[in-house]
Amino acid sequence: MQLSVWKSWFHKRRHSDRADSMYTVDKGPAIPEEIREVIHQFFRTYNHFKGARSLQTDTFIKEVFYATKQDPKDQITIEEMESYIQHKNVLRLRLKSYEIDEFLRLGEKVCMIGVTREFSNNQRNRVLYFIIKEDQSWRFHHIARSHHGTVLDKFQVKEQTGFVIGNEKATLLFLTHSGSADASTFVLGDYVHVEGYLEVEQEVSSQLYYRIVRMNRVH
Protein backbone atom coordinates (compact mmCIF):
# COMPACT_ATOMS: atom_id res chain seq x y z
CA MET A 1 0.00 0.00 0.00
CA GLN A 2 2.82 2.38 0.85
CA LEU A 3 4.56 1.54 -2.42
CA SER A 4 1.46 2.40 -4.42
CA VAL A 5 1.22 5.75 -2.63
CA TRP A 6 4.77 6.67 -3.59
CA LYS A 7 4.38 5.40 -7.15
CA SER A 8 1.26 7.52 -7.50
CA TRP A 9 3.01 10.60 -6.12
CA PHE A 10 6.04 10.21 -8.39
CA HIS A 11 3.71 9.62 -11.34
CA LYS A 12 2.04 12.95 -10.60
CA ARG A 13 5.47 14.61 -10.44
CA ARG A 14 6.38 13.21 -13.80
CA HIS A 15 3.36 14.85 -15.21
CA SER A 16 2.92 18.05 -13.52
CA ASP A 17 20.66 20.55 25.18
CA ARG A 18 18.11 18.04 25.57
CA ALA A 19 14.62 17.53 24.37
CA ASP A 20 12.98 19.23 27.36
CA SER A 21 15.03 22.41 26.86
CA MET A 22 14.36 22.57 23.15
CA TYR A 23 12.28 25.35 21.70
CA THR A 24 10.37 25.67 18.45
CA VAL A 25 9.38 28.70 16.43
CA ASP A 26 5.67 27.95 16.26
CA LYS A 27 4.67 29.88 13.19
CA GLY A 28 4.45 29.30 9.48
CA PRO A 29 2.07 27.02 7.59
CA ALA A 30 -1.23 25.80 8.99
CA ILE A 31 -0.97 22.11 9.91
CA PRO A 32 -3.84 19.83 11.03
CA GLU A 33 -3.69 19.42 14.79
CA GLU A 34 -3.28 15.62 14.80
CA ILE A 35 -0.24 15.91 12.50
CA ARG A 36 1.21 18.90 14.40
CA GLU A 37 1.07 16.96 17.66
CA VAL A 38 2.96 14.01 16.13
CA ILE A 39 5.61 16.42 14.80
CA HIS A 40 6.09 18.01 18.22
CA GLN A 41 6.25 14.59 19.93
CA PHE A 42 8.87 13.49 17.44
CA PHE A 43 11.12 16.50 18.07
CA ARG A 44 10.63 16.37 21.84
CA THR A 45 12.21 12.89 21.73
CA TYR A 46 14.74 13.75 18.98
CA ASN A 47 17.80 13.45 21.23
CA HIS A 48 16.64 10.05 22.50
CA PHE A 49 16.06 8.17 19.25
CA LYS A 50 14.29 5.14 20.74
CA GLY A 51 11.80 7.41 22.47
CA ALA A 52 10.18 8.16 19.11
CA ARG A 53 9.81 4.53 17.97
CA SER A 54 6.01 4.67 17.77
CA LEU A 55 6.30 7.74 15.52
CA GLN A 56 8.65 6.15 12.97
CA THR A 57 8.16 3.54 10.26
CA ASP A 58 10.74 0.79 9.76
CA THR A 59 11.73 2.51 6.52
CA PHE A 60 12.58 5.70 8.40
CA ILE A 61 14.81 3.84 10.85
CA LYS A 62 16.59 2.08 7.99
CA GLU A 63 17.23 5.40 6.25
CA VAL A 64 18.72 6.98 9.37
CA PHE A 65 20.82 3.88 10.03
CA TYR A 66 22.29 3.62 6.54
CA ALA A 67 22.85 7.37 6.33
CA THR A 68 24.82 7.06 9.59
CA LYS A 69 26.67 3.81 8.86
CA GLN A 70 27.08 4.18 5.06
CA ASP A 71 27.29 0.40 4.62
CA PRO A 72 24.52 -1.18 2.51
CA LYS A 73 25.89 -4.67 3.23
CA ASP A 74 25.16 -4.37 6.95
CA GLN A 75 21.95 -6.40 7.19
CA ILE A 76 20.85 -6.27 10.82
CA THR A 77 17.47 -6.12 12.53
CA ILE A 78 15.44 -2.94 13.02
CA GLU A 79 16.01 -3.24 16.79
CA GLU A 80 19.78 -3.43 16.28
CA MET A 81 19.61 -0.42 13.95
CA GLU A 82 17.75 1.51 16.65
CA SER A 83 20.36 0.65 19.26
CA TYR A 84 23.20 1.69 16.96
CA ILE A 85 21.57 5.06 16.19
CA GLN A 86 20.79 5.63 19.87
CA HIS A 87 24.46 5.00 20.75
CA LYS A 88 25.71 7.32 18.00
CA ASN A 89 23.29 10.05 19.07
CA VAL A 90 24.87 10.15 22.54
CA LEU A 91 28.10 11.27 20.90
CA ARG A 92 26.50 13.79 18.60
CA LEU A 93 25.40 17.38 18.83
CA ARG A 94 22.04 17.93 20.52
CA LEU A 95 19.06 19.41 18.73
CA LYS A 96 18.50 22.88 20.12
CA SER A 97 15.53 24.13 18.11
CA TYR A 98 13.44 23.49 15.04
CA GLU A 99 11.19 25.59 12.83
CA ILE A 100 8.56 24.19 10.49
CA ASP A 101 8.51 26.44 7.44
CA GLU A 102 6.72 24.28 4.86
CA PHE A 103 3.74 21.92 4.87
CA LEU A 104 2.41 20.16 1.80
CA ARG A 105 -0.41 17.62 1.66
CA LEU A 106 0.45 15.01 -0.99
CA GLY A 107 -2.59 12.82 -0.45
CA GLU A 108 -5.08 11.69 2.16
CA LYS A 109 -2.39 9.72 4.02
CA VAL A 110 0.84 11.45 2.96
CA CYS A 111 2.24 14.87 3.79
CA MET A 112 5.59 16.64 3.68
CA ILE A 113 7.08 19.23 6.03
CA GLY A 114 10.16 21.41 5.65
CA VAL A 115 12.10 21.86 8.88
CA THR A 116 15.06 24.09 9.70
CA ARG A 117 17.00 22.55 12.58
CA GLU A 118 19.51 24.22 14.89
CA PHE A 119 22.01 22.18 16.91
CA SER A 120 23.99 22.82 20.07
CA ASN A 121 26.98 24.26 18.18
CA ASN A 122 24.61 26.75 16.46
CA GLN A 123 24.89 24.87 13.16
CA ARG A 124 21.67 24.97 11.14
CA ASN A 125 20.39 22.82 8.30
CA ARG A 126 17.11 22.19 6.52
CA VAL A 127 15.51 18.86 5.70
CA LEU A 128 12.20 17.56 4.39
CA TYR A 129 10.25 14.93 6.29
CA PHE A 130 7.57 12.75 4.72
CA ILE A 131 4.88 11.63 7.16
CA ILE A 132 2.36 8.89 6.35
CA LYS A 133 -0.77 7.61 8.04
CA GLU A 134 -0.24 3.96 8.89
CA ASP A 135 -2.67 1.89 11.00
CA GLN A 136 -4.60 5.05 11.87
CA SER A 137 -1.46 6.80 13.19
CA TRP A 138 0.79 9.39 11.56
CA ARG A 139 4.45 8.33 11.39
CA PHE A 140 7.68 9.75 9.99
CA HIS A 141 8.51 7.76 6.86
CA HIS A 142 11.29 9.55 4.92
CA ILE A 143 13.85 12.25 5.58
CA ALA A 144 15.03 14.12 2.47
CA ARG A 145 18.33 15.93 2.77
CA SER A 146 19.62 18.93 0.83
CA HIS A 147 22.74 18.82 -1.31
CA HIS A 148 24.35 21.52 -3.46
CA GLY A 149 26.77 20.62 -6.20
CA THR A 150 27.68 20.19 -9.85
CA VAL A 151 26.22 17.44 -12.03
CA LEU A 152 29.36 15.38 -12.64
CA ASP A 153 27.71 12.46 -14.43
CA LYS A 154 24.32 11.57 -15.86
CA PHE A 155 23.34 8.05 -16.89
CA GLN A 156 20.45 5.68 -17.53
CA VAL A 157 19.49 2.68 -15.37
CA LYS A 158 16.53 0.96 -17.06
CA GLU A 159 13.58 3.33 -16.54
CA GLN A 160 15.52 5.62 -14.21
CA THR A 161 17.99 8.46 -14.72
CA GLY A 162 20.93 8.82 -12.38
CA PHE A 163 22.86 11.96 -11.43
CA VAL A 164 26.22 12.09 -9.68
CA ILE A 165 26.27 15.44 -7.88
CA GLY A 166 29.35 16.66 -6.07
CA ASN A 167 30.80 19.56 -4.13
CA GLU A 168 33.93 20.11 -2.04
CA LYS A 169 32.46 18.06 0.84
CA ALA A 170 30.66 15.12 -0.75
CA THR A 171 29.65 13.43 -3.99
CA LEU A 172 26.27 11.66 -3.89
CA LEU A 173 24.28 9.50 -6.28
CA PHE A 174 20.68 10.55 -7.02
CA LEU A 175 18.05 8.77 -9.12
CA THR A 176 14.71 9.80 -10.56
CA HIS A 177 12.21 8.37 -13.03
CA SER A 178 13.30 8.96 -16.61
CA GLY A 179 9.93 10.46 -17.46
CA SER A 180 10.25 13.20 -14.85
CA ALA A 181 10.98 16.84 -15.62
CA ASP A 182 14.19 16.59 -13.60
CA ALA A 183 15.54 13.84 -15.87
CA SER A 184 15.10 15.94 -19.00
CA THR A 185 15.94 19.38 -17.57
CA PHE A 186 19.39 18.95 -16.02
CA VAL A 187 22.63 18.20 -17.83
CA LEU A 188 26.32 17.77 -17.08
CA GLY A 189 27.91 20.86 -15.55
CA ASP A 190 24.71 22.29 -14.05
CA TYR A 191 25.10 23.58 -10.51
CA VAL A 192 22.03 22.41 -8.62
CA HIS A 193 20.29 22.26 -5.29
CA VAL A 194 18.78 18.80 -4.89
CA GLU A 195 16.68 17.27 -2.12
CA GLY A 196 16.31 13.51 -1.81
CA TYR A 197 15.86 10.64 0.59
CA LEU A 198 18.05 7.58 0.93
CA GLU A 199 16.51 4.64 -0.93
CA VAL A 200 16.74 1.60 1.35
CA GLU A 201 14.57 -0.83 -0.62
CA GLN A 202 16.76 -0.92 -3.74
CA GLU A 203 20.43 -0.68 -4.63
CA VAL A 204 22.32 0.22 -7.80
CA SER A 205 25.47 -1.88 -8.23
CA SER A 206 25.53 -2.44 -4.44
CA GLN A 207 25.50 1.31 -3.84
CA LEU A 208 23.11 3.36 -1.77
CA TYR A 209 21.48 6.24 -3.61
CA TYR A 210 19.10 9.09 -2.96
CA ARG A 211 15.65 9.32 -4.55
CA ILE A 212 15.14 12.84 -5.90
CA VAL A 213 12.24 14.74 -4.39
CA ARG A 214 12.99 18.00 -6.18
CA MET A 215 15.91 19.67 -7.88
CA ASN A 216 16.59 23.25 -8.99
CA ARG A 217 19.35 24.89 -10.98
CA VAL A 218 21.38 27.40 -8.98
CA HIS A 219 22.41 30.43 -11.04
Salt bridges, closest charged atoms under 4 A:
ASP20 OD2 - ARG18 NH2 2.99
ASP26 OD1 - ARG36 NH1 2.80
GLU37 OE2 - ARG44 NH2 3.03
ASP58 OD1 - ARG53 NH2 2.51
GLU63 OE2 - HIS142 ND1 2.26
ASP71 OD1 - LYS73 NZ 3.79
ASP74 OD2 - LYS69 NZ 2.42
GLU82 OE1 - ARG53 NE 3.67
ASP101 OD1 - ARG126 NH2 2.70
GLU102 OE1 - ARG126 NH2 2.79
GLU102 OE1 - ARG214 NH2 2.88
GLU118 OE2 - LYS96 NZ 3.75
GLU118 OE1 - ARG124 NH1 3.76
GLU134 OE1 - ARG139 NH1 3.48
ASP182 OD2 - ARG13 NH2 3.07
ASP190 OD2 - ARG217 NH2 2.87
GLU195 OE2 - ARG126 NH1 3.59
GLU195 OE1 - ARG214 NE 2.55
GLU199 OE1 - ARG211 NE 3.99
